[in-house]
Amino acid sequence: MRKVILLSTILSITVVMSLFSVPSIYAQSFDSVTHIHSIKVIGKKILIGTHEGLFVYKGPNNMKPIGKERFDIMGLAISGRTMYASGHPGKGSKLPEPVGLLRSDDGGITWKKVSLQGQVDFHFLEAQGREIYGVDAQTNMLMYSSNSGKVWRKVEPNQFSDIAISSQKLGDSFGIQDKKLMKSSGVFTDLSLIRTAFPISEIELVGRTLYASSGKSIFKSSSQGKSWKKIYTFDIEVSGLSSSNDLLVAVVGNQIFASEDGGESFK
């Protein structure tokens, strides 16, 4: 289970902050911005959800706010060019508390209310097509929507540290439970264990390709998790992954590394 400059021009990105992921990425401060909750990729851009709102990452100590709406973005998800967010209203905001699910179709410049305003604070969001999974921070309830967040149903108390939604069949997904990879069908009504030779911290799904972080390494599977190839190993532990069709980003210690070739090389 949540991404500014075009990263094709970035050779290395240094983030002066301490990051960890359970499942989101957090930091106390960076470039005068406090409480970084998520780092997501959209196209070749890196977006950062913070206590002060959404920022585009342009380089070390160079984060630019996006749009005029300032709210505490606790959950952030991206599906294609559509962005979803949840959290709390900022100072002077007319948004309800909590903000429920918001949607942006213009890169975060403007946000529209979708559902659950004044009811739910999603600290985790994952989206793919019309499907969205969210974990309500107030109840720890895993929730699911099959129609872009308009209608939700409660699934179960959350037991997953990360989720990747499959685009092959409605209701299919992968989840990480106690560092183990689980395959789900029927919106987690049917779970099966996919055995791996390594513990998994995070997963990302791009098309039919799975990426997984484990310790210092990143693994890749083109067989729905049945077989894996170690594609890259860093000097220290990987604490976050985010991906799009164009870019795979790994948060490693106090740095962000970007790959444009599916994780075969990072800069």
Order of alpha helices (4+ residues) and beta strands (2+ residues): beta-beta-beta-beta-beta-beta-beta-beta-beta-beta-beta-beta-beta-beta-beta-beta-beta-beta-beta-beta-beta-beta-beta-beta-beta
